[in-house]
């Protein structure tokens, strides 16, 4: 796990970095128009990762040829307490809550079982935009948490196999000062398996419902006396 001292340093450096960055014309230009969250996500990710690389001892997950993996558990792996810890950087516009993908739940569980990691950190930078006297003011809100401590605010989709953050519930609890109880790693694994089972159950139920709908359409098709191709509803070009 990352030490309390290093966690405080990461959070402080990230906040200081973005408080300066959001004041630039470059960032304000990026923050205009629609779908702001999508535009700033990669920008914040890349800049935050670069800042951490300059400030800490970090590594990246690589493939068999030694090349940086495009899909890694962590955007960076920060060394603390003698090990490298995965840190996933996320960004978006404050107040625009959804369920962003965090990590492959299977990969995370396997990494814990193989004793490769004992934590999974989320470094979230949310940009709060307000207009004061016709001037746009952007304030970065930084959150740094071990996702394994906040599994109550995680859901799992067995389709893509991703653990996802329930943002609205998470921010409401965090901003209200609600902190999770201390659990052992074995207890956290048990909660992750519960998430996995619930995701599998919902996937099975949804696929059964989809199959029932298709079966009903097939029955109606079979009951019709004649069939004629009708391409009026298709978009062909």
MOTATA-V668046 format. One line per field, one symbol per residue. ss: DSSP state (2 for helix, 1 for strand, 0 for the rest). burial: b if it has 24 or more other C-alpha atoms within 12 Angstrom, else e. A space follows every 10 residues. Layout:
ss: ???
burial: ???
//
This chain:
ss: 0002222222 2222222222 2000222222 0000022222 2222222222 2222200110 0100000100 0000011111 0011111111 1110000000 1111222222 2220000000 1111111111 1100111111 1111112220 2221111000 0111102222 2222200000 0000222222 2222222222 2222222222 2222222222 2220000000 0000000
burial: bbeeeebeeb bebbbebbee bbeeeebeeb beeeebbeeb bebbbebbbe bbeeebebbb beeeeeeeee ebbbbbbbbb eeebbbbbbb bbbbeeeeeb bbbbbbbbbe ebeeeebbbb bbbbbbbbbe eeeeeeebbb bbbbbbbbbb bbbbbbbbee bbbbbbbeeb beeeeeeeee eeeeeeebbe bbeebbeebe eeeeeeeeee eeeeeeeeee eeeeeeeeee eeeeeee
//
